[in-house]
Structure formats: structure tokens, C-alpha cells
Amino acid sequence: MGGIMVVLIQSKDRIGLVADISRIMAAARLNIVSLREHVDKVENRFYIRIETENEADPSALEQEIRKVLPADALIAINPRPEKKIVVMVTKEYHCLADILVRHQFKTLGATVQCVIGNYPVLQNICERFGVPFHLVNHEGIEKETFEENILQHIDACQPDYIVLAKFMRILSPAFVARYPMRIINIHHSFLPAFAGAHPYRQAFERGVKLIGATSHFVTNELDEGPIIAQQVIPVNHSYSAGDMMKAGQEIETSVLAKALRLVLTDRVFMYRNKTVVFE
């Protein structure tokens, strides 16, 4: 059979795992074109991502692989090639605009099912790209009701991932628990040094020499979830607070785009609060 097969495995480590897995691939007449593996010696944890240029029966292949792996092994064969995502926003457009452009030209690796915003500011740009926009107002209602209204739209889409593209509301533990390690966030990397409002103004007043951004999975610990991608750029005394904000928005866009590419192509493994990323 033609096509590409992707195999993802995470388990306890032991001697000979790569050799055993490779023998099974060869027996199934699968030609390996890409193989990335890593062993976390502290956790005694083994990770591998394999691409082949042809295919076999996924169920039968998984059964054979499982025979040579430790009992706790996690195996995924041929994850959904194109994921579905829901994007949540507030007022800032830069990350959303990049996602919509990539969605329009089919370079995102996912389809945007809808955009949910707690202000109407970004409705127009979504309509221009033909993507449904749902306004869910947070003002004057309980947080639980606000999140229930959001969940109605999310559950109707059944997305693989939820992307917080500068969504400036803190989600409750109950909300996060519904989508474990499926909510992706982007924020400026000044945290925790410059927490709260106006981070770029704070950075300007402090005279920082580096600014950056971090994309991570959302957990109950605010901005402490497993990190997917990070990047920094240098700044200097000639930058105004406005210059820093512009540069920061550009790097936020870049880092979120990279994180989405890695996640949507199944290159990110998670264990506890760490990630293994095969770029």
C-alpha cells in the first residue's frame, strides 16, 4: 500500500527497544524514512516517532509492537492527519490573523472550526475569512455560566485542540479538566517577572535586553503548563514601550505558529509536566 504511516510510542526504557521495533517494521515491509528517539535517563522514559513511506494494517501492527514494549506503553499509529481546532480570543488580532491566513491557504495542518471571543472586536476579520465567530460575553454573569456558554460552542465542534490566541481570561480548573493537554496558550515570556497589566510597559521601565514568548499546554497552575516552544529576541535602550509591544506581538505570532506546527504534526510528547519535542 502507498502513503505515509506515522507511529508514536512512549514507554519505560530498556535495552534493545529500537532494534525490536525496527525488526517489526521490517517484517511488515515498512520502509522507515524518518526516526527520532529520545531517552529521559532521569525518568527512565523512552520516546520515538517513526515515519514510513508505505503502510500496513494499523491494528495488526500495534499488536505486534505491543508484544515487545513494557506494559505501560502508549502507542498511536496514524493519528488524524488534519486536526480540528477552536480558537479563543479577546481583542488582540495578531495571532488570530496568522492562524486565519494559514487556515485559508491550507498550511495550518488543521481546520479552524470556529472562533470564540468575549468581545466583538475580531468578528469582522473572521467573517472575511469565512470562519464562524461566536460572541460569548463575560460581563455581568457568573464565571461558571460564562464557561458553560463557551463549552456549548466547543462541544458542537468536537475539536482536537483549543487554541488561546491571546484569550485574556483565566479558565477554571473544571474547564481545563475537560480538555487535558489539549488547550494551547501563548503569552509573553516576561512572566512571572512582569505579571499583570501592561507587561511591555513594565519591561520598558525595567530596561530589559531580551523579550520573548512562550507557548505551552494549559494546566491548573497558571502559565506553568508543559512548554511547547519558546523564543527570545534582543532589544535595547532605543526601544520605546510601543516598539517593545510591536516586537513582542511579532514574536508571539511566530512562537504560536511554531507550537501549532509541532503539535498538529504529532511531534510533541508529554510526561508529567515536561515535553519532548521532535522538531
Protein Blocks (a to p, Z undefined) as FASTA:
>chain_A
ZZjddddddddddehklmmmmmmmmmnopacfbdcddddfklopacdddddfbdcdfklm
mmmmmmmpcfkbccdehiafbacdddddfkbmklmmmmmmmmmnopnopacfbdcdfbfk
lmmmmmmnopacddddfehpafklmmmmmmmmmmmnopabdcdehiabdcdfklmmmmgh
iaccdddfkbmklgcehkllmmmmnopabdcdddddddfbehiaccfbdcdddddfklcf
klmmmmmmmmmmmmmmmmmmmmmnopaccehjbccddZZ
